Amino acid sequence: MKTTGNTIFISGGSAGIGLAFAKKLSAAGNKIIINGRNEERLQKALQELDNAVAMQGDLSVADERIRIANELTANHPELNIVINNAGAAFMNDLGDANNNVTEKAYQEINTNYISVIDFTSRVLPQLLRQKDAAVVNISSIAVFRGNKYLPTYSASKAALHSYTQGLRDTFAENEQLNVYEVYPPLVNTEFSAGIGGANGIPPSEVADELFQALANNQFEVPVGETKRIHALLEPLTEQAAH
């Protein structure tokens, strides 16, 4: 699809991978709408962007999702790309009886999965009115294998992965709407600082990969070390019934 002249909504767009997306896409001549919970951080991010506006709100809250979707319809009818990037992640020790495993898992599944489904369903009618549109879901290398440090986060991203495949299949015959999935490995952001993020790749690398994928209509977007895993598994998963 085209990589310039779009109107793009990016959740979690005030920092980390989301801000890297905003910078890359803004520089390419797109109008950017960044979303986040913290107004101060949003305003700071805007200083680094051209042709961008902020839309404060917490998409993990149902009333906020509804409000933001309505504002997009009313104020940005030309919206044609939605990047579902906002996420939640917790170190979650399943063997610790004093750890609030369920509450952490609930927050992750709500933010990383349920909220994405609901918000996407609310903006889909607007996207389907455009000649060239896309939904971009940011999943993770963790969809391929959970671990003892982030077991419930991995599960929430695996759920998002399955949903994304289903959404892509649903609109497979609609040439105007494309569904992308980005699989970052560990990325050096504030979000991942508690799990060794300093050892990760720069967020700009994820943004560069998405930009190329949009230009090439490459709907599966593995990044960094995820490419090796994806190359092994994709031929097998494509053999499964869609």
MOBEL-V97032 format. One line per field, one symbol per residue. psi: psi as a letter, one per 20 degrees, with the letter a starting at -180 (. if undefined). Layout:
BEGIN
psi->???
END
This chain:
BEGIN
psi->rqjqjroppoqkjircgghggggghghjkqppoqqrhohghghghhijqqlqrqnqqoiipghhggggghhgggimijpipponhqrqpqpnoiiohipmgggghggghggifghggggghhighghiiqhorqpopocqhihhprrihlghgghhhhghggggghgghhkhjoiipqoqppnqbpqnrhhjhikkhijrqqhhhgggggghgghjlohpmqqcihhgghhhhghghiiqp.
END
